[in-house]
Amino acid sequence: MRVRLFAGAAEAAGRREQQVDGSMTLGDLRQALAADSGVEFPAVLARCSLMVDGVRLPDDAVVPDTATVDVLPPFAGG
């Protein structure tokens, strides 16, 4: 699957995009991303929303390997 990181999430991870092989739950994907990053990123990731093909899903939802997942940190505005 294609994982796109935005704003503070990209900065903390040190990358804007990542490929992840195979299907997995959204919760497992969070763990995999956190384990594959530096010290700061897991704390940022914990506050992020993950959108799967534009839809917010629960952590137990299975994400297909063909999906695009956007990692969106909280932001101010209105």
mmJSON file of the N, C-alpha and C atoms, coordinates in Angstrom:
{"data_MODEL":{"atom_site":{
"group_PDB":["ATOM","ATOM","ATOM","ATOM","ATOM","ATOM","ATOM","ATOM","ATOM","ATOM","ATOM","ATOM","ATOM","ATOM","ATOM","ATOM","ATOM","ATOM","ATOM","ATOM","ATOM","ATOM","ATOM","ATOM","ATOM","ATOM","ATOM","ATOM","ATOM","ATOM","ATOM","ATOM","ATOM","ATOM","ATOM","ATOM","ATOM","ATOM","ATOM","ATOM","ATOM","ATOM","ATOM","ATOM","ATOM","ATOM","ATOM","ATOM","ATOM","ATOM","ATOM","ATOM","ATOM","ATOM","ATOM","ATOM","ATOM","ATOM","ATOM","ATOM","ATOM","ATOM","ATOM","ATOM","ATOM","ATOM","ATOM","ATOM","ATOM","ATOM","ATOM","ATOM","ATOM","ATOM","ATOM","ATOM","ATOM","ATOM","ATOM","ATOM","ATOM","ATOM","ATOM","ATOM","ATOM","ATOM","ATOM","ATOM","ATOM","ATOM","ATOM","ATOM","ATOM","ATOM","ATOM","ATOM","ATOM","ATOM","ATOM","ATOM","ATOM","ATOM","ATOM","ATOM","ATOM","ATOM","ATOM","ATOM","ATOM","ATOM","ATOM","ATOM","ATOM","ATOM","ATOM","ATOM","ATOM","ATOM","ATOM","ATOM","ATOM","ATOM","ATOM","ATOM","ATOM","ATOM","ATOM","ATOM","ATOM","ATOM","ATOM","ATOM","ATOM","ATOM","ATOM","ATOM","ATOM","ATOM","ATOM","ATOM","ATOM","ATOM","ATOM","ATOM","ATOM","ATOM","ATOM","ATOM","ATOM","ATOM","ATOM","ATOM","ATOM","ATOM","ATOM","ATOM","ATOM","ATOM","ATOM","ATOM","ATOM","ATOM","ATOM","ATOM","ATOM","ATOM","ATOM","ATOM","ATOM","ATOM","ATOM","ATOM","ATOM","ATOM","ATOM","ATOM","ATOM","ATOM","ATOM","ATOM","ATOM","ATOM","ATOM","ATOM","ATOM","ATOM","ATOM","ATOM","ATOM","ATOM","ATOM","ATOM","ATOM","ATOM","ATOM","ATOM","ATOM","ATOM","ATOM","ATOM","ATOM","ATOM","ATOM","ATOM","ATOM","ATOM","ATOM","ATOM","ATOM","ATOM","ATOM","ATOM","ATOM","ATOM","ATOM","ATOM","ATOM","ATOM","ATOM","ATOM","ATOM","ATOM","ATOM","ATOM","ATOM","ATOM","ATOM","ATOM","ATOM","ATOM","ATOM","ATOM","ATOM","ATOM"],
"id":[1,2,3,4,5,6,7,8,9,10,11,12,13,14,15,16,17,18,19,20,21,22,23,24,25,26,27,28,29,30,31,32,33,34,35,36,37,38,39,40,41,42,43,44,45,46,47,48,49,50,51,52,53,54,55,56,57,58,59,60,61,62,63,64,65,66,67,68,69,70,71,72,73,74,75,76,77,78,79,80,81,82,83,84,85,86,87,88,89,90,91,92,93,94,95,96,97,98,99,100,101,102,103,104,105,106,107,108,109,110,111,112,113,114,115,116,117,118,119,120,121,122,123,124,125,126,127,128,129,130,131,132,133,134,135,136,137,138,139,140,141,142,143,144,145,146,147,148,149,150,151,152,153,154,155,156,157,158,159,160,161,162,163,164,165,166,167,168,169,170,171,172,173,174,175,176,177,178,179,180,181,182,183,184,185,186,187,188,189,190,191,192,193,194,195,196,197,198,199,200,201,202,203,204,205,206,207,208,209,210,211,212,213,214,215,216,217,218,219,220,221,222,223,224,225,226,227,228,229,230,231,232,233,234],
"type_symbol":["N","C","C","N","C","C","N","C","C","N","C","C","N","C","C","N","C","C","N","C","C","N","C","C","N","C","C","N","C","C","N","C","C","N","C","C","N","C","C","N","C","C","N","C","C","N","C","C","N","C","C","N","C","C","N","C","C","N","C","C","N","C","C","N","C","C","N","C","C","N","C","C","N","C","C","N","C","C","N","C","C","N","C","C","N","C","C","N","C","C","N","C","C","N","C","C","N","C","C","N","C","C","N","C","C","N","C","C","N","C","C","N","C","C","N","C","C","N","C","C","N","C","C","N","C","C","N","C","C","N","C","C","N","C","C","N","C","C","N","C","C","N","C","C","N","C","C","N","C","C","N","C","C","N","C","C","N","C","C","N","C","C","N","C","C","N","C","C","N","C","C","N","C","C","N","C","C","N","C","C","N","C","C","N","C","C","N","C","C","N","C","C","N","C","C","N","C","C","N","C","C","N","C","C","N","C","C","N","C","C","N","C","C","N","C","C","N","C","C","N","C","C","N","C","C","N","C","C","N","C","C","N","C","C"],
"label_atom_id":["N","CA","C","N","CA","C","N","CA","C","N","CA","C","N","CA","C","N","CA","C","N","CA","C","N","CA","C","N","CA","C","N","CA","C","N","CA","C","N","CA","C","N","CA","C","N","CA","C","N","CA","C","N","CA","C","N","CA","C","N","CA","C","N","CA","C","N","CA","C","N","CA","C","N","CA","C","N","CA","C","N","CA","C","N","CA","C","N","CA","C","N","CA","C","N","CA","C","N","CA","C","N","CA","C","N","CA","C","N","CA","C","N","CA","C","N","CA","C","N","CA","C","N","CA","C","N","CA","C","N","CA","C","N","CA","C","N","CA","C","N","CA","C","N","CA","C","N","CA","C","N","CA","C","N","CA","C","N","CA","C","N","CA","C","N","CA","C","N","CA","C","N","CA","C","N","CA","C","N","CA","C","N","CA","C","N","CA","C","N","CA","C","N","CA","C","N","CA","C","N","CA","C","N","CA","C","N","CA","C","N","CA","C","N","CA","C","N","CA","C","N","CA","C","N","CA","C","N","CA","C","N","CA","C","N","CA","C","N","CA","C","N","CA","C","N","CA","C","N","CA","C","N","CA","C","N","CA","C","N","CA","C","N","CA","C","N","CA","C","N","CA","C"],
"label_alt_id":[null,null,null,null,null,null,null,null,null,null,null,null,null,null,null,null,null,null,null,null,null,null,null,null,null,null,null,null,null,null,null,null,null,null,null,null,null,null,null,null,null,null,null,null,null,null,null,null,null,null,null,null,null,null,null,null,null,null,null,null,null,null,null,null,null,null,null,null,null,null,null,null,null,null,null,null,null,null,null,null,null,null,null,null,null,null,null,null,null,null,null,null,null,null,null,null,null,null,null,null,null,null,null,null,null,null,null,null,null,null,null,null,null,null,null,null,null,null,null,null,null,null,null,null,null,null,null,null,null,null,null,null,null,null,null,null,null,null,null,null,null,null,null,null,null,null,null,null,null,null,null,null,null,null,null,null,null,null,null,null,null,null,null,null,null,null,null,null,null,null,null,null,null,null,null,null,null,null,null,null,null,null,null,null,null,null,null,null,null,null,null,null,null,null,null,null,null,null,null,null,null,null,null,null,null,null,null,null,null,null,null,null,null,null,null,null,null,null,null,null,null,null,null,null,null,null,null,null,null,null,null,null,null,null],
"label_comp_id":["MET","MET","MET","ARG","ARG","ARG","VAL","VAL","VAL","ARG","ARG","ARG","LEU","LEU","LEU","PHE","PHE","PHE","ALA","ALA","ALA","GLY","GLY","GLY","ALA","ALA","ALA","ALA","ALA","ALA","GLU","GLU","GLU","ALA","ALA","ALA","ALA","ALA","ALA","GLY","GLY","GLY","ARG","ARG","ARG","ARG","ARG","ARG","GLU","GLU","GLU","GLN","GLN","GLN","GLN","GLN","GLN","VAL","VAL","VAL","ASP","ASP","ASP","GLY","GLY","GLY","SER","SER","SER","MET","MET","MET","THR","THR","THR","LEU","LEU","LEU","GLY","GLY","GLY","ASP","ASP","ASP","LEU","LEU","LEU","ARG","ARG","ARG","GLN","GLN","GLN","ALA","ALA","ALA","LEU","LEU","LEU","ALA","ALA","ALA","ALA","ALA","ALA","ASP","ASP","ASP","SER","SER","SER","GLY","GLY","GLY","VAL","VAL","VAL","GLU","GLU","GLU","PHE","PHE","PHE","PRO","PRO","PRO","ALA","ALA","ALA","VAL","VAL","VAL","LEU","LEU","LEU","ALA","ALA","ALA","ARG","ARG","ARG","CYS","CYS","CYS","SER","SER","SER","LEU","LEU","LEU","MET","MET","MET","VAL","VAL","VAL","ASP","ASP","ASP","GLY","GLY","GLY","VAL","VAL","VAL","ARG","ARG","ARG","LEU","LEU","LEU","PRO","PRO","PRO","ASP","ASP","ASP","ASP","ASP","ASP","ALA","ALA","ALA","VAL","VAL","VAL","VAL","VAL","VAL","PRO","PRO","PRO","ASP","ASP","ASP","THR","THR","THR","ALA","ALA","ALA","THR","THR","THR","VAL","VAL","VAL","ASP","ASP","ASP","VAL","VAL","VAL","LEU","LEU","LEU","PRO","PRO","PRO","PRO","PRO","PRO","PHE","PHE","PHE","ALA","ALA","ALA","GLY","GLY","GLY","GLY","GLY","GLY"],
"label_asym_id":["A","A","A","A","A","A","A","A","A","A","A","A","A","A","A","A","A","A","A","A","A","A","A","A","A","A","A","A","A","A","A","A","A","A","A","A","A","A","A","A","A","A","A","A","A","A","A","A","A","A","A","A","A","A","A","A","A","A","A","A","A","A","A","A","A","A","A","A","A","A","A","A","A","A","A","A","A","A","A","A","A","A","A","A","A","A","A","A","A","A","A","A","A","A","A","A","A","A","A","A","A","A","A","A","A","A","A","A","A","A","A","A","A","A","A","A","A","A","A","A","A","A","A","A","A","A","A","A","A","A","A","A","A","A","A","A","A","A","A","A","A","A","A","A","A","A","A","A","A","A","A","A","A","A","A","A","A","A","A","A","A","A","A","A","A","A","A","A","A","A","A","A","A","A","A","A","A","A","A","A","A","A","A","A","A","A","A","A","A","A","A","A","A","A","A","A","A","A","A","A","A","A","A","A","A","A","A","A","A","A","A","A","A","A","A","A","A","A","A","A","A","A","A","A","A","A","A","A","A","A","A","A","A","A"],
"label_entity_id":["1","1","1","1","1","1","1","1","1","1","1","1","1","1","1","1","1","1","1","1","1","1","1","1","1","1","1","1","1","1","1","1","1","1","1","1","1","1","1","1","1","1","1","1","1","1","1","1","1","1","1","1","1","1","1","1","1","1","1","1","1","1","1","1","1","1","1","1","1","1","1","1","1","1","1","1","1","1","1","1","1","1","1","1","1","1","1","1","1","1","1","1","1","1","1","1","1","1","1","1","1","1","1","1","1","1","1","1","1","1","1","1","1","1","1","1","1","1","1","1","1","1","1","1","1","1","1","1","1","1","1","1","1","1","1","1","1","1","1","1","1","1","1","1","1","1","1","1","1","1","1","1","1","1","1","1","1","1","1","1","1","1","1","1","1","1","1","1","1","1","1","1","1","1","1","1","1","1","1","1","1","1","1","1","1","1","1","1","1","1","1","1","1","1","1","1","1","1","1","1","1","1","1","1","1","1","1","1","1","1","1","1","1","1","1","1","1","1","1","1","1","1","1","1","1","1","1","1","1","1","1","1","1","1"],
"label_seq_id":[1,1,1,2,2,2,3,3,3,4,4,4,5,5,5,6,6,6,7,7,7,8,8,8,9,9,9,10,10,10,11,11,11,12,12,12,13,13,13,14,14,14,15,15,15,16,16,16,17,17,17,18,18,18,19,19,19,20,20,20,21,21,21,22,22,22,23,23,23,24,24,24,25,25,25,26,26,26,27,27,27,28,28,28,29,29,29,30,30,30,31,31,31,32,32,32,33,33,33,34,34,34,35,35,35,36,36,36,37,37,37,38,38,38,39,39,39,40,40,40,41,41,41,42,42,42,43,43,43,44,44,44,45,45,45,46,46,46,47,47,47,48,48,48,49,49,49,50,50,50,51,51,51,52,52,52,53,53,53,54,54,54,55,55,55,56,56,56,57,57,57,58,58,58,59,59,59,60,60,60,61,61,61,62,62,62,63,63,63,64,64,64,65,65,65,66,66,66,67,67,67,68,68,68,69,69,69,70,70,70,71,71,71,72,72,72,73,73,73,74,74,74,75,75,75,76,76,76,77,77,77,78,78,78],
"pdbx_PDB_ins_code":[null,null,null,null,null,null,null,null,null,null,null,null,null,null,null,null,null,null,null,null,null,null,null,null,null,null,null,null,null,null,null,null,null,null,null,null,null,null,null,null,null,null,null,null,null,null,null,null,null,null,null,null,null,null,null,null,null,null,null,null,null,null,null,null,null,null,null,null,null,null,null,null,null,null,null,null,null,null,null,null,null,null,null,null,null,null,null,null,null,null,null,null,null,null,null,null,null,null,null,null,null,null,null,null,null,null,null,null,null,null,null,null,null,null,null,null,null,null,null,null,null,null,null,null,null,null,null,null,null,null,null,null,null,null,null,null,null,null,null,null,null,null,null,null,null,null,null,null,null,null,null,null,null,null,null,null,null,null,null,null,null,null,null,null,null,null,null,null,null,null,null,null,null,null,null,null,null,null,null,null,null,null,null,null,null,null,null,null,null,null,null,null,null,null,null,null,null,null,null,null,null,null,null,null,null,null,null,null,null,null,null,null,null,null,null,null,null,null,null,null,null,null,null,null,null,null,null,null,null,null,null,null,null,null],
"Cartn_x":[0.84,0.0,0.881,0.319,1.02,0.626,1.618,1.377,1.976,1.131,1.577,1.525,2.627,2.718,2.716,1.985,1.819,2.313,2.773,3.137,4.056,3.666,4.495,4.782,3.88,4.116,5.276,5.309,6.41,7.73,7.677,8.887,9.436,8.57,9.009,9.513,8.909,9.31,10.535,10.781,11.9,11.623,10.352,9.963,8.524,8.151,6.796,5.966,6.61,5.882,6.616,5.838,6.407,5.526,6.123,5.383,5.379,4.247,4.115,3.516,4.149,3.692,2.642,1.613,0.601,-0.559,-1.63,-2.801,-2.594,-3.152,-3.07,-4.132,-4.365,-5.315,-4.672,-5.509,-5.009,-4.146,-4.538,-3.738,-2.362,-2.31,-1.019,-0.175,-0.82,-0.095,0.513,-0.24,0.3,1.558,1.492,2.645,3.83,3.568,4.646,5.312,4.519,5.077,5.9,5.401,6.104,7.427,7.444,8.652,9.718,9.291,10.197,10.618,10.591,10.865,11.716,12.079,12.898,12.135,12.799,12.279,11.046,11.023,9.941,8.65,8.769,7.607,6.499,6.775,5.666,4.736,5.289,4.452,3.59,4.147,3.381,2.309,2.683,1.752,0.547,0.763,-0.328,-1.419,-1.071,-2.039,-2.62,-2.138,-2.556,-3.827,-4.542,-5.653,-5.106,-5.578,-5.212,-6.452,-6.347,-7.458,-7.109,-7.969,-7.755,-8.612,-7.956,-8.663,-9.719,-9.353,-10.222,-11.26,-11.222,-12.228,-11.532,-12.089,-11.566,-12.155,-11.278,-11.699,-11.223,-11.866,-11.391,-10.089,-9.348,-8.052,-8.142,-9.312,-9.426,-9.844,-10.026,-10.382,-9.157,-9.379,-8.296,-8.088,-6.841,-6.467,-5.878,-6.474,-5.944,-4.596,-3.805,-2.482,-2.526,-3.702,-3.859,-4.279,-4.47,-4.981,-3.914,-4.396,-3.554,-3.989,-3.025,-3.296,-2.617,-3.398,-2.869,-2.735,-1.55,-1.271,-1.335,-2.381,-2.663,-2.54,-1.561,-1.458,-2.55,-2.839,-3.833,-3.307,-4.212,-3.807,-4.832,-4.391,-5.275,-5.841,-6.952,-7.532,-9.04,-9.633,-11.079,-11.735],
"Cartn_y":[-1.18,0.0,1.239,2.302,3.578,4.387,4.83,5.64,7.015,8.032,9.414,10.139,10.796,11.531,13.021,13.78,15.206,16.035,17.246,18.278,17.734,17.891,17.478,15.984,15.177,13.727,13.419,14.068,13.865,14.356,15.483,16.031,15.101,14.591,13.708,12.368,11.878,10.59,10.713,11.908,12.107,11.63,11.513,11.106,11.553,11.637,12.033,10.858,9.774,8.622,7.339,6.25,4.945,3.864,2.815,1.646,0.604,-0.025,-1.106,-2.294,-3.444,-4.64,-5.395,-5.869,-6.72,-5.963,-6.705,-6.167,-6.329,-5.411,-5.485,-4.574,-4.72,-3.808,-2.433,-1.441,-0.076,0.033,-0.655,-0.662,-1.274,-2.382,-3.001,-2.076,-1.344,-0.4,0.705,1.219,2.237,1.718,0.487,-0.106,-0.272,-0.724,-0.925,0.407,1.441,2.749,3.3,3.153,3.655,2.921,1.62,0.823,1.129,1.653,1.903,3.368,4.066,5.504,5.899,7.157,7.7,7.859,8.422,8.546,9.438,10.531,11.519,11.057,10.291,9.965,9.192,8.177,7.46,8.376,9.369,10.303,11.15,11.563,12.335,11.446,10.239,9.303,9.008,8.942,8.655,9.725,10.946,12.044,12.231,11.444,11.612,10.844,11.349,10.627,9.883,8.665,7.897,7.738,8.185,8.11,7.054,6.08,5.003,5.29,5.589,5.969,7.042,8.005,9.136,8.899,7.721,7.374,7.068,7.606,7.303,5.97,5.043,3.699,3.414,2.451,2.056,1.261,1.194,0.515,-0.975,-1.598,-3.035,-3.325,-2.278,-2.457,-2.936,-3.86,-4.364,-3.402,-3.013,-2.11,-2.968,-2.943,-3.75,-3.207,-4.086,-3.661,-2.712,-2.53,-1.6,-0.202,0.004,1.274,2.358,3.598,4.757,5.247,5.346,5.782,7.128,8.113,9.445,9.599,10.001,10.247,11.751,12.191,13.617,14.04,14.878,15.371,16.376,16.606,17.638,19.0,19.853,21.181,22.202,23.407,24.503,25.172,25.776,26.507,26.499,26.966,26.956,27.675],
"Cartn_z":[0.0,0.0,0.0,-0.47,-0.517,0.715,1.481,2.671,2.413,2.484,2.283,3.618,3.968,5.225,4.923,5.727,5.483,6.671,6.376,7.353,8.443,9.708,10.834,10.874,10.332,10.291,9.343,8.196,7.242,7.831,8.502,9.11,10.189,11.058,12.134,11.611,10.535,9.968,9.068,8.557,7.654,6.237,5.909,4.553,4.304,3.04,2.658,2.187,1.844,1.311,1.654,1.739,2.051,1.442,0.959,0.483,1.597,1.825,2.803,2.069,2.209,1.502,2.304,1.613,2.222,2.831,3.065,3.759,5.252,6.036,7.5,8.084,9.378,10.011,10.127,10.294,10.453,11.712,12.773,14.002,13.777,13.013,12.694,11.829,10.926,10.089,10.948,11.9,12.816,13.51,14.011,14.701,13.763,12.537,11.567,11.209,11.015,10.69,11.847,13.067,14.25,14.456,14.197,14.401,13.353,12.215,11.089,11.017,12.162,12.152,13.338,13.358,14.437,15.74,16.708,18.072,18.156,17.435,17.535,16.847,15.78,14.953,15.679,16.504,17.165,17.965,18.638,19.41,18.481,17.358,16.378,15.755,15.37,14.737,15.631,16.93,17.87,17.821,17.397,17.333,15.932,14.975,13.584,13.251,12.268,11.652,10.448,10.25,9.067,8.213,6.984,6.037,4.988,4.81,3.848,2.624,1.529,0.301,0.578,1.433,1.73,2.805,3.448,4.457,5.785,6.87,8.202,8.66,9.059,9.47,10.889,11.579,12.912,12.801,13.899,13.899,13.598,13.767,13.483,12.037,11.226,9.815,9.033,8.118,7.278,6.104,5.921,4.834,3.713,2.529,1.429,0.942,0.366,-0.084,-1.282,-1.857,-2.983,-2.542,-1.24,-0.714,-0.678,-0.635,-0.328,1.043,1.956,3.327,3.536,3.948,4.251,5.755,6.208,7.627,7.826,8.539,8.686,10.143,10.469,11.837,12.128,13.41,13.727,13.272,12.857,12.41,12.866,13.022,13.427,12.187,12.35,11.226,11.305,10.286,10.339,9.241],
"occupancy":[1.0,1.0,1.0,1.0,1.0,1.0,1.0,1.0,1.0,1.0,1.0,1.0,1.0,1.0,1.0,1.0,1.0,1.0,1.0,1.0,1.0,1.0,1.0,1.0,1.0,1.0,1.0,1.0,1.0,1.0,1.0,1.0,1.0,1.0,1.0,1.0,1.0,1.0,1.0,1.0,1.0,1.0,1.0,1.0,1.0,1.0,1.0,1.0,1.0,1.0,1.0,1.0,1.0,1.0,1.0,1.0,1.0,1.0,1.0,1.0,1.0,1.0,1.0,1.0,1.0,1.0,1.0,1.0,1.0,1.0,1.0,1.0,1.0,1.0,1.0,1.0,1.0,1.0,1.0,1.0,1.0,1.0,1.0,1.0,1.0,1.0,1.0,1.0,1.0,1.0,1.0,1.0,1.0,1.0,1.0,1.0,1.0,1.0,1.0,1.0,1.0,1.0,1.0,1.0,1.0,1.0,1.0,1.0,1.0,1.0,1.0,1.0,1.0,1.0,1.0,1.0,1.0,1.0,1.0,1.0,1.0,1.0,1.0,1.0,1.0,1.0,1.0,1.0,1.0,1.0,1.0,1.0,1.0,1.0,1.0,1.0,1.0,1.0,1.0,1.0,1.0,1.0,1.0,1.0,1.0,1.0,1.0,1.0,1.0,1.0,1.0,1.0,1.0,1.0,1.0,1.0,1.0,1.0,1.0,1.0,1.0,1.0,1.0,1.0,1.0,1.0,1.0,1.0,1.0,1.0,1.0,1.0,1.0,1.0,1.0,1.0,1.0,1.0,1.0,1.0,1.0,1.0,1.0,1.0,1.0,1.0,1.0,1.0,1.0,1.0,1.0,1.0,1.0,1.0,1.0,1.0,1.0,1.0,1.0,1.0,1.0,1.0,1.0,1.0,1.0,1.0,1.0,1.0,1.0,1.0,1.0,1.0,1.0,1.0,1.0,1.0,1.0,1.0,1.0,1.0,1.0,1.0,1.0,1.0,1.0,1.0,1.0,1.0,1.0,1.0,1.0,1.0,1.0,1.0],
"B_iso_or_equiv":[0.0,0.0,0.0,0.0,0.0,0.0,0.0,0.0,0.0,0.0,0.0,0.0,0.0,0.0,0.0,0.0,0.0,0.0,0.0,0.0,0.0,0.0,0.0,0.0,0.0,0.0,0.0,0.0,0.0,0.0,0.0,0.0,0.0,0.0,0.0,0.0,0.0,0.0,0.0,0.0,0.0,0.0,0.0,0.0,0.0,0.0,0.0,0.0,0.0,0.0,0.0,0.0,0.0,0.0,0.0,0.0,0.0,0.0,0.0,0.0,0.0,0.0,0.0,0.0,0.0,0.0,0.0,0.0,0.0,0.0,0.0,0.0,0.0,0.0,0.0,0.0,0.0,0.0,0.0,0.0,0.0,0.0,0.0,0.0,0.0,0.0,0.0,0.0,0.0,0.0,0.0,0.0,0.0,0.0,0.0,0.0,0.0,0.0,0.0,0.0,0.0,0.0,0.0,0.0,0.0,0.0,0.0,0.0,0.0,0.0,0.0,0.0,0.0,0.0,0.0,0.0,0.0,0.0,0.0,0.0,0.0,0.0,0.0,0.0,0.0,0.0,0.0,0.0,0.0,0.0,0.0,0.0,0.0,0.0,0.0,0.0,0.0,0.0,0.0,0.0,0.0,0.0,0.0,0.0,0.0,0.0,0.0,0.0,0.0,0.0,0.0,0.0,0.0,0.0,0.0,0.0,0.0,0.0,0.0,0.0,0.0,0.0,0.0,0.0,0.0,0.0,0.0,0.0,0.0,0.0,0.0,0.0,0.0,0.0,0.0,0.0,0.0,0.0,0.0,0.0,0.0,0.0,0.0,0.0,0.0,0.0,0.0,0.0,0.0,0.0,0.0,0.0,0.0,0.0,0.0,0.0,0.0,0.0,0.0,0.0,0.0,0.0,0.0,0.0,0.0,0.0,0.0,0.0,0.0,0.0,0.0,0.0,0.0,0.0,0.0,0.0,0.0,0.0,0.0,0.0,0.0,0.0,0.0,0.0,0.0,0.0,0.0,0.0,0.0,0.0,0.0,0.0,0.0,0.0],
"pdbx_formal_charge":[null,null,null,null,null,null,null,null,null,null,null,null,null,null,null,null,null,null,null,null,null,null,null,null,null,null,null,null,null,null,null,null,null,null,null,null,null,null,null,null,null,null,null,null,null,null,null,null,null,null,null,null,null,null,null,null,null,null,null,null,null,null,null,null,null,null,null,null,null,null,null,null,null,null,null,null,null,null,null,null,null,null,null,null,null,null,null,null,null,null,null,null,null,null,null,null,null,null,null,null,null,null,null,null,null,null,null,null,null,null,null,null,null,null,null,null,null,null,null,null,null,null,null,null,null,null,null,null,null,null,null,null,null,null,null,null,null,null,null,null,null,null,null,null,null,null,null,null,null,null,null,null,null,null,null,null,null,null,null,null,null,null,null,null,null,null,null,null,null,null,null,null,null,null,null,null,null,null,null,null,null,null,null,null,null,null,null,null,null,null,null,null,null,null,null,null,null,null,null,null,null,null,null,null,null,null,null,null,null,null,null,null,null,null,null,null,null,null,null,null,null,null,null,null,null,null,null,null,null,null,null,null,null,null],
"auth_seq_id":[1,1,1,2,2,2,3,3,3,4,4,4,5,5,5,6,6,6,7,7,7,8,8,8,9,9,9,10,10,10,11,11,11,12,12,12,13,13,13,14,14,14,15,15,15,16,16,16,17,17,17,18,18,18,19,19,19,20,20,20,21,21,21,22,22,22,23,23,23,24,24,24,25,25,25,26,26,26,27,27,27,28,28,28,29,29,29,30,30,30,31,31,31,32,32,32,33,33,33,34,34,34,35,35,35,36,36,36,37,37,37,38,38,38,39,39,39,40,40,40,41,41,41,42,42,42,43,43,43,44,44,44,45,45,45,46,46,46,47,47,47,48,48,48,49,49,49,50,50,50,51,51,51,52,52,52,53,53,53,54,54,54,55,55,55,56,56,56,57,57,57,58,58,58,59,59,59,60,60,60,61,61,61,62,62,62,63,63,63,64,64,64,65,65,65,66,66,66,67,67,67,68,68,68,69,69,69,70,70,70,71,71,71,72,72,72,73,73,73,74,74,74,75,75,75,76,76,76,77,77,77,78,78,78],
"auth_comp_id":["MET","MET","MET","ARG","ARG","ARG","VAL","VAL","VAL","ARG","ARG","ARG","LEU","LEU","LEU","PHE","PHE","PHE","ALA","ALA","ALA","GLY","GLY","GLY","ALA","ALA","ALA","ALA","ALA","ALA","GLU","GLU","GLU","ALA","ALA","ALA","ALA","ALA","ALA","GLY","GLY","GLY","ARG","ARG","ARG","ARG","ARG","ARG","GLU","GLU","GLU","GLN","GLN","GLN","GLN","GLN","GLN","VAL","VAL","VAL","ASP","ASP","ASP","GLY","GLY","GLY","SER","SER","SER","MET","MET","MET","THR","THR","THR","LEU","LEU","LEU","GLY","GLY","GLY","ASP","ASP","ASP","LEU","LEU","LEU","ARG","ARG","ARG","GLN","GLN","GLN","ALA","ALA","ALA","LEU","LEU","LEU","ALA","ALA","ALA","ALA","ALA","ALA","ASP","ASP","ASP","SER","SER","SER","GLY","GLY","GLY","VAL","VAL","VAL","GLU","GLU","GLU","PHE","PHE","PHE","PRO","PRO","PRO","ALA","ALA","ALA","VAL","VAL","VAL","LEU","LEU","LEU","ALA","ALA","ALA","ARG","ARG","ARG","CYS","CYS","CYS","SER","SER","SER","LEU","LEU","LEU","MET","MET","MET","VAL","VAL","VAL","ASP","ASP","ASP","GLY","GLY","GLY","VAL","VAL","VAL","ARG","ARG","ARG","LEU","LEU","LEU","PRO","PRO","PRO","ASP","ASP","ASP","ASP","ASP","ASP","ALA","ALA","ALA","VAL","VAL","VAL","VAL","VAL","VAL","PRO","PRO","PRO","ASP","ASP","ASP","THR","THR","THR","ALA","ALA","ALA","THR","THR","THR","VAL","VAL","VAL","ASP","ASP","ASP","VAL","VAL","VAL","LEU","LEU","LEU","PRO","PRO","PRO","PRO","PRO","PRO","PHE","PHE","PHE","ALA","ALA","ALA","GLY","GLY","GLY","GLY","GLY","GLY"],
"auth_asym_id":["A","A","A","A","A","A","A","A","A","A","A","A","A","A","A","A","A","A","A","A","A","A","A","A","A","A","A","A","A","A","A","A","A","A","A","A","A","A","A","A","A","A","A","A","A","A","A","A","A","A","A","A","A","A","A","A","A","A","A","A","A","A","A","A","A","A","A","A","A","A","A","A","A","A","A","A","A","A","A","A","A","A","A","A","A","A","A","A","A","A","A","A","A","A","A","A","A","A","A","A","A","A","A","A","A","A","A","A","A","A","A","A","A","A","A","A","A","A","A","A","A","A","A","A","A","A","A","A","A","A","A","A","A","A","A","A","A","A","A","A","A","A","A","A","A","A","A","A","A","A","A","A","A","A","A","A","A","A","A","A","A","A","A","A","A","A","A","A","A","A","A","A","A","A","A","A","A","A","A","A","A","A","A","A","A","A","A","A","A","A","A","A","A","A","A","A","A","A","A","A","A","A","A","A","A","A","A","A","A","A","A","A","A","A","A","A","A","A","A","A","A","A","A","A","A","A","A","A","A","A","A","A","A","A"],
"auth_atom_id":["N","CA","C","N","CA","C","N","CA","C","N","CA","C","N","CA","C","N","CA","C","N","CA","C","N","CA","C","N","CA","C","N","CA","C","N","CA","C","N","CA","C","N","CA","C","N","CA","C","N","CA","C","N","CA","C","N","CA","C","N","CA","C","N","CA","C","N","CA","C","N","CA","C","N","CA","C","N","CA","C","N","CA","C","N","CA","C","N","CA","C","N","CA","C","N","CA","C","N","CA","C","N","CA","C","N","CA","C","N","CA","C","N","CA","C","N","CA","C","N","CA","C","N","CA","C","N","CA","C","N","CA","C","N","CA","C","N","CA","C","N","CA","C","N","CA","C","N","CA","C","N","CA","C","N","CA","C","N","CA","C","N","CA","C","N","CA","C","N","CA","C","N","CA","C","N","CA","C","N","CA","C","N","CA","C","N","CA","C","N","CA","C","N","CA","C","N","CA","C","N","CA","C","N","CA","C","N","CA","C","N","CA","C","N","CA","C","N","CA","C","N","CA","C","N","CA","C","N","CA","C","N","CA","C","N","CA","C","N","CA","C","N","CA","C","N","CA","C","N","CA","C","N","CA","C","N","CA","C","N","CA","C","N","CA","C","N","CA","C","N","CA","C"],
"pdbx_PDB_model_num":[1,1,1,1,1,1,1,1,1,1,1,1,1,1,1,1,1,1,1,1,1,1,1,1,1,1,1,1,1,1,1,1,1,1,1,1,1,1,1,1,1,1,1,1,1,1,1,1,1,1,1,1,1,1,1,1,1,1,1,1,1,1,1,1,1,1,1,1,1,1,1,1,1,1,1,1,1,1,1,1,1,1,1,1,1,1,1,1,1,1,1,1,1,1,1,1,1,1,1,1,1,1,1,1,1,1,1,1,1,1,1,1,1,1,1,1,1,1,1,1,1,1,1,1,1,1,1,1,1,1,1,1,1,1,1,1,1,1,1,1,1,1,1,1,1,1,1,1,1,1,1,1,1,1,1,1,1,1,1,1,1,1,1,1,1,1,1,1,1,1,1,1,1,1,1,1,1,1,1,1,1,1,1,1,1,1,1,1,1,1,1,1,1,1,1,1,1,1,1,1,1,1,1,1,1,1,1,1,1,1,1,1,1,1,1,1,1,1,1,1,1,1,1,1,1,1,1,1,1,1,1,1,1,1]
}}}
